[in-house]
Amino acid sequence: MMDEKNFKKFINQELDLIHDKSFFDGIWILDLLEQKVIHISNEFWSLLGFEPDQIDLDAIISKNLIRQLNPFDLVETAVKSGKTVFRSNKIFTHINGHEKLLMIKGLLTPKSNGVNKKAILFFGDFTNFELDKKLKIRSNHFDQIIEGTDLCTWEWNIPSKEVLTNNNWAGLVGYPMEDLKNIDINFWLNLIHPADKDITLNKLFDHIRNKTKSYEAEVRLKHKDGHWVWTLTKGKVITRKKNGKAILMIGYHQDISETKKIGNTLNRTNELFEDTMDVAQIGSWEVDLMAQKLSWSKVTKQIFEVESDYLPTYDKGLNFFQKGIEQEKISNTIKNTVETGEKFDIELKFNTAKDNSKWIRIIGQAEMEAKEITSLKGIVQDISSNRKEIEELQKNYRQIKLFIEQAPSAIAMFDKNLNYITASEQWYIDYGIEGREIIGKSHFDIFPHIDKSWSEIYKSCLDGANLKSDEEEFTRLDGKKQWLKWEIKPWKNTNNEIEGLIMYSSDITSLKSSRTETESLMQQLLDQNDRLMNFSHIVSHNLRSHTVNLNSLLKMMKGEFSEVNNSPYFQMFEKACNNISDTISHLREVASMNSNTDEGMMALDLNEYIEKSITAVKAKSIEVEGEIINDIKAKVQINAIPAYLDSIILNLLTNSIKYRQLEQRVVINIGLETTDEYTILSIKDNGLGIDLEKYGSKLFGMYKVFHHHKDSRGIGLFITKSQIEAMKGLITVESTPLQGSTFKVHFRN
């Protein structure tokens, strides 16, 4: 295959000596430094009628056989103009005396040390082109005839690459004629659509190589304004050299855009028809009445479950249908169409070649020639599933109707005009219409005083909306007010078309009353809770005042009566007072939790609070030679209550130090994880650990202690968990006895 690049190489190969020497009529090689001709090819001398043994360059030049040719002048002109390729036309004298018009193409070899050392001149015989001058008058006359036919003609001088076009061709591509006066073949190549280029150039190349009698192709050309023009182009080489080399080619382009448009539309229509028939599983058939021949399409054969190479006949086709009513129906239908020309559309039951029972729809019409019916054509469609769907639909309709009628809820089914189709017994009861005949009657006739807003609701639902209400006040026919919860949806047929509405309603009057009572009780509970909170604050405040007084009295007694310090009863009393103080403090803290936590929440820098807590326990950590490693380096923002965040981190760090293994150095690691929902703070230690299987369910309970320690109270983790949950977070723990524990605090994002 020849692409554009190779084609351009082909038409330029006269400039490539190595590629094909036979493509030129002669070659000279010049030594530019010595200013002399160092080689003239035998082909050049043959062009002028000389035999190789007759060649005497000095004699030939002295006889003035070469007129007005100084090759070094051509080279000098080219060098001054900065060209490496140049051309000229010169007249030479044949040995027999007649003139030869030769086209000269020159090529400077690449420079060496900044100097062109050699030049090559290629000669082509253009003598016959002089005949063009003699044909100018006839050609002009011919051009006028061509212009009148709207043919877009072109003329291509292959060696020079020059292309001539007429006004029609210029109009075809949208250019003024002035712009096309000095164009070459590359101009035309650049107009070709990329998708058409390869095949077009291959055909053109084959003809230039004399492999075909003429050139013909359909090709899109780019109009000046950017759109593509479909053209039919034909051409022929009318001048060749004796060696077959193409010299001059003429041809024309014809605008076939409209034809292509119609053809493409027709092809797309046919393809769409075939695809539609195939996708829709619709078969076609034809009866040629003259030839007595029946033909089936691929889909028709699939419907009848026969092989793809099956050859149907009228009798064989008839035998697929059950004898009696079905065969008579199809036979009489076809006979009537043949006699009257009437179209038909029937549904029939038959058995396939595999003895499967099916329903099909057959549509047919007569085709006429010279007012005589010559054939019948039509389509066939398997409607077995449709028939089954219809039967299922009828069955479902009966079931739905029965369901609605016997439903314990209030349900009614309406058509598009809001006429009752069916209704449940509860519908009659809820709406106070027991004993009335409503089926087939309008809903608005049954409830003539219904609020106008209902009309808009029904209209929206008939347009496809699903509407509902959790509570709506409704006035019954007897004037009684009731509260309803309702929902209305459209119901559709098998074609997905809305055929009416289904309405469900529930009498929630008693529920509405209960809800009102519940809301009242809820308000009472809230009021009671406020009173209890006030009570707890008063009690804890007053009790705390008394315990403070007791502690003060104890200190005074210890100072004045030193002998009581040794009394076991006094020591027990002192311990009891301390316990009461702790209990009151804990109760005050627990009572204050979960109160107005949302108002206290704010964006906090987690790392700042971690460092503050590390500083707070630093002295204790140094005392036990412990190490606290904070792996959270960046600023991390969370939503929390400042006092709670302080308490949580401090409590977990002090627990890690308090419940350490005495025989090893305590190490605490602080880390961070993130999920879509939480920012997770982890505090890991290598302490005593906790047996979660044994104590897991009690771990965060109040006054639960799992290790013996003089400062253990069993309140810290309970408070920590309560504070975290008050902020809508959670806390988890992983622990193994004698290996350590990891507490994870989940702060909600």
Secondary structure by P-SEA (a helix, b strand, c coil): cccaaaaaaaaacccccccccccccbbbbbcccccccccccaaaaaaaccccccccaaaaaaacccccccaaaaaaaaaaaccccccccbbbbccccbbbbbbbbbbbcccccccccbbbbbbbbcccccccccaaaaaaaaaaaaaaaccbbbbbcccccbbbbcaaaaaaacccccccccccaaaaaaaccccccaaaaaaaaaaaaccccbbbbbbbbbcccbbbbbbbbbbbbccccccccccccccccccaaaaaaaaaaaaaaaaaaaaaaaaacbbbbcccccccbbbbcaaaaaaacccccccccaaaaaacccccaaaaaaaaaaaaaaaccbbbbbcccccccccccbbbbbbbbbbbccccccccccccccaaaaaaaaaaaaaaaaaaaaaaaacccbbbbbccccccccccaaaaaaaccccccccccccccccccccaaaaaaaaaaaabbbbbbcbbbbbccccccbbbbbbbbbbbccccccccbbbbbbbaaaaaaaaaaaaaaaaaaaaaaaaaaaaaaaaaaaaaaaaaaaaaaaaaaaaacccccccaaaaaaaaaaaaaaaaaaaaaaaaaccccccccbbbbcaaaaaaaaaaaaaaaaaaabbbbbbccccbbbbbccaaaaaaaaaaaaaaaaaaccccbbbbbbbbcccccccbbbbbbbccccccccccccccccccccccccccccccaaaaaaaaaaaaccbbbbbbbcccbbbbbbbbcc
